Amino acid sequence: MLIRICLIIAILAGLAAGTISFLKVKEKIDTVATERDDWNHKYVKTDADLTTTKGTLAKTEKELTNTKETLVKTEAERAAAVAESETQTKKATELAENLTKTIHERDDAKAELAAYVATGYTPKQIAGLGNQIKAAQEALDVSLQEKQIIQRSLNKAMATISNLVDPDYVVRMNPGLRGKILVADPKWEFVVVNVGEDQGAELNGELLVSREGRLVAKVIIKDVQKGRSIANVIPGWKLADVTEGDQVIPAHPKS
């Protein structure tokens, strides 16, 4: 009997202990289930938020792409507008310059027309005057050339007379006259120099011939032409043979 009672007590104690353990385990299970449900809710919410964020990101990327395309298009349009503006500015500047030039030409034409009107001549008469002036200018040029020829002949005659009257007479030439020997003939003792009437050379004018700063000879001009002269080497003044390229200057420059 005692054994049965002990056994019953033991069974009851085991049941009590099992019930207590079950209750503790159930409490833990409920806690874990609650935590699981919370985490599941958070996961669902997070997944929904992620989906929303992905949608927003895709929308933002699309808008960014559209914005970039719009920016590229706007930059191209701006560049085209700037180029067109520069072109128009250049055209406007050219038109302004042409307008200014045209105004000046118009004013000049008005002034010329006023000058023509002031003369009291008709255009036909003015054209005739132009031809007359041209003919007169040509005649004047011919007269000047004849005068130069006569003056050269007179200079030669005066030089000849001066030599006959005064043996010590010397012809003085422009102190700035400079030239060089073009041709030298040591056998016949004459030279050709590159100075003539145009440079101020004169008949019977004497030239000093030098080479590298040293005196070589003295020559006297016996024939003067337009751009050159022929001269003879003066006896007693030849220190060395005259050669092509030697320099010449007036022996008796004008003061």
Residue pairs with C-beta under 8 A, 6 or more apart in sequence:
116 123
116 126
119 126
121 129
152 197
152 224
155 202
155 203
156 203
156 224
159 171
159 202
159 203
159 204
162 169
163 169
163 204
170 206
170 251
170 252
171 202
171 203
171 204
171 205
171 206
171 252
172 205
172 250
172 252
172 253
172 254
172 255
173 200
173 201
173 202
173 205
173 250
173 252
173 253
173 254
174 200
174 250
174 253
174 254
175 250
175 253
175 254
177 195
177 199
177 200
177 201
177 249
177 250
177 253
178 195
178 247
178 248
178 249
179 193
179 194
179 195
179 199
179 201
179 207
179 247
179 248
180 193
180 194
180 245
180 246
180 247
180 248
181 191
181 192
181 193
181 209
181 242
181 243
181 244
181 245
181 246
181 247
181 248
182 191
182 192
182 193
182 194
182 228
182 244
183 191
183 192
183 244
184 191
184 192
184 241
184 242
184 243
184 244
184 246
185 191
186 241
186 242
189 232
189 233
189 238
190 222
190 230
190 231
190 232
190 233
191 209
191 219
191 230
191 231
191 232
191 233
191 242
192 228
192 229
192 230
192 231
193 201
193 207
193 219
193 228
193 229
193 231
193 248
194 227
194 228
195 201
195 228
195 229
195 248
196 224
196 225
196 226
196 227
196 228
196 229
197 224
197 225
197 226
197 227
198 226
198 227
199 227
201 221
201 224
201 229
202 221
202 224
203 221
203 222
203 223
203 224
204 220
204 221
204 222
205 220
205 221
205 250
205 251
205 252
206 218
206 219
206 220
206 221
206 234
206 250
206 251
206 252
207 218
207 219
207 220
207 221
207 231
207 248
207 249
207 250
207 251
208 215
208 218
208 248
208 249
208 250
208 251
209 215
209 216
209 217
209 218
209 219
209 242
209 246
209 247
209 248
210 216
210 246
210 247
210 248
210 249
211 240
211 243
211 245
211 246
211 247
215 239
216 238
216 239
216 240
216 241
216 242
216 246
217 233
217 234
217 237
217 238
217 239
217 240
217 242
218 233
218 234
218 237
218 251
219 231
219 232
219 233
219 234
219 242
219 248
220 231
220 232
220 234
221 229
221 230
221 231
222 230
222 231
222 232
223 229
223 230
233 242
